[in-house]
Amino acid sequence: MSETDERLEEAWRLLEEDGPEEALDAAGDLDEGYVATWVLRATALLDLARLDEAASACEQAEVLGGRKDPGVLWARGEIALARWDVDEADRCYASILDEEREPAALERLALVRDLQERFDEADELLAEAAAVDPELHPLPPRLDDEELDALIEQAAGSLPDELRKHLDEIPIVVEAVPPLELGRAGDPTELPPDILGLFVGASLLERSDEDPVGAVPRIYLFQRNIERACTDRDDVVEQVTITLFHEMGHYLGFDEEGVEGLGLG
């Protein structure tokens, strides 16, 4: 293994264990003639939500002849997903799978299929990933409407009193996945396609008599995203509880840091 390869390996380790800033520092003076150098930088920049810089790094990797490199395609797909460009993400993951039926790429293409509302195809891809490696890529639990309603009620009942007393004030809307128009209208660095829940509207601290008529705050739960993040029914209960807690915190007026300070979600 060359010195550059060894340093790249160390930078990837830093990315996984210590974070993207440390990985970028480690990759600062790596050989820029390596496709892998630019893939690493693109991945770290994506983790920092610096999407334009990540895309530029991918372009540099392609200039070096890495257009069909699986690492470049993966980074391109992740950037496209972050931007809610499902057609480009589809192309990237499908290109990876043309060469190897890799479980992680199968799962990411399944997310794309979900966003395209091609749910049966998404489930087929997830089943294929589970068949390759059932331990690392288990099938998500699937719940019918009645089961999910019961779990939401169970989760709501476990919330702290200060949150539960506000539940009647705000509708809980279940969608399969976030609609594309919702993602494309928002800040892509704050609204990932695999988001589990979302609070929309004015918080209790922001409400006023001048709010538009009919502008009712609401909490969205995205069922297939929640299921994909879980391995069994108990996981779904826990994840719905955490997500409800998180979004109710936003309804009460807490920002992300404030919600985390509440102790759940």
Buried (B, 14 or more C-beta within 10 A) or exposed (E): EEEBEEBBEEBBEBBEEEEBEBBBEBBEEBEEEBBBBBBBBBBBBBBBBBBEBBBBBBBBBBEBEBBEBBBBBBBBBBBBBBBBBBEBBBBBBBBBBEEEBBBBBBBBBBBBBBBBEBBEBBBBBBEBBBEEEEEEBBBBBEBEEEEBEEBBEEBBEEBEEEBBEEBEEBEBEBBBBBBBEBBEEBEBEEBBBBBBBBBBBBBEEEEEEEEEEEEEBBBBBBBBBBBBBBEEEEBBBBBBBBBBBBBBBBBBEBEEEEBEEBEBB
